[in-house]
Amino acid sequence: MAKVILPEAAWDVLLKKLKNVTPEIFDNEGRILNLIAGEWKNPGRGRHYFSSIDGTELGKLPMLSLHEGYQAVKAAAAEYDSWQKVSLDNRKDKVKACLDLLRENSQLLAYLLTWEIGKPYQQSMVSVDRCITGVEWYLENIDSMLAGRKPLGLISNIASWNYPMSVLMHAMLVQALAGNSVIAKTPTDGGLFSLSLACALARRCGIPVSLISGSGGELSDALIHCQEVSALSYVGGKSHGRGIALSLLDTHKRHMLEMEGVNAYGIWDYDNWEELAGQIKKGFEYGKQRCTAYVRWVVQRELFPKFLDTYIPAIKSLKVGNPLLVEEGQTELPKLDIGPLINTAKVEELRGYYGDALGKGAIGLYKGELDESMFTPNQDISAYFAPATLLNVSRGSHLYYNEPFGPLDTILVVDSVDEMIAEMNVSNGNLVSSVATDNKVVAGRMASELRSFKVGINKVRSRGDKEETFGGLGQSWKGCFVGGKYLVYAVTQGPANEKLPGNFPDYTLLP
């Protein structure tokens, strides 16, 4: 039977629905606009915007210049004065009304996310739901968090493309709930339509959010250094993040900079392989395109055969393909583990890393292949990458010290706990690490010596939401920690001489 794109999820169908739900985000020519202090205007210099699913052109990003970026920042900052005077109860009502609208349009948001960033539909729905339920938690708990505190002003957001709803939109709504005006840059690689829909709904509820598009290199100065910006929230790569951190070093501007590190999972003196198999498979969701993905496995030598018996079947069971594909006549999307990566350039980058490691002595332990039955005939599949795994990557390889940000794992075999700790700490600071062990002494030691913000014992760790704090060690984070009450504290001013927890030169970890 022929396979086709699910009719209700076809791009032209979704675009028509989006125009019916939020016509204000488009101009008379059908071009999507920037949202600046409540006005949808300026289609900018249109940049072609394609889906990695099959190369479909989705539209054009409304790219602004640096001068236009400064104007947008100043306009967004001007909204702060009136918004911070709105009572907390009134702000809560507006945010609740926004969440109700987001929930009404959750399916549309999820389909848009799938087209824009390639995330399988079920996973996209989880992202939308986490945004909504996460902000609901703040609505229930915000009163005590804001006791004795006042908002900072304009909060600027620069985020990566992989979590437009559950990270970026979630943060924007909490920042506004705390009394700040908010501006965000649309991630250039994905999120334009989903974020525009979400922000349009927020503006209908009277929430002061602005959303602008442009290249990071061009708009960064306005979004980071403009004097009207009171705080910066950044999620992205460490090369750009380090530059931002250095530029803010001698300023007093509040910042929360989330970057990457090599997240590692160690296996030592362990026997619950069925449990580990489930963690391995689930860890490949969305092609490991997330900052908390485990991409480095460090295994006790005598356990290596059992580890392989667990790992190889798990990775072989992964389903990779077009995330919107169904058999003709079907009305429900099948469950898929991995859709396309964010773009063709990312696939080529991973292939380059793989070849570099092989050329420097690594062993290709597993290399998956794409199944043509998971795509439409003659479909562009240049953005798809079947999972692959390398054994014993050398120190001279790019993958040894760097995160691939994709489904390309590395495995190392060690003979001592000391060696395991060293190999898991190669990036000198990361966001999450885990160890699978039945030995309580080993578990305690590794939990204390791993250079990771979160350490899981026989379980994976994640960014978390609601009451859970999040941050990083070393180069994986700079500035205030967030999550739970600290997400509110990071964008509000408390008592004089208050020292917020964070990755500062003299930071201490939270219990």
Secondary structure, DSSP 8 states (H G I E B T S, - for coil): --EEE-GGG-HHHHHHHHHHH-GGGB-TTS-B-EEETTEEE---EEEEEE-TTT--EEEEEEE--HHHHHHHHHHHHHTHHHHTTS-HHHHHHHHHHHHHHHHHTHHHHHHHHHHHH---HHHHHHHHHHHHHHHHHHHHHHHHHTTT-EE-SEEEEE--TT-IIIIIIHHHHHHHHTT-EEEEE--TTS-HHHHHHHHHHHHHTT--EEEEB--HHHHHIIIII-TTEEEEEEES-HHHHHHHHHHTTTS--EEEEE-----EEEE-S---HHHHHHHHHHTTGGGG-STT---EEEEEGGGHHHHHHHHHHHHHT--BS-TTEEETT--S----SB---S-HHHHHHHHHHHHHHHHTT-EEEEE----GGGS-TT---TT----EEEES--TTSHHHHS--SSSEEEEEEESSHHHHHHHHTTTS-EEEEEEE-S-HHHHHHHHHHS-EEEEEESS------TT--B--SGGGEEEE-BSTHHHHHTTEE-STT----EESTT-----
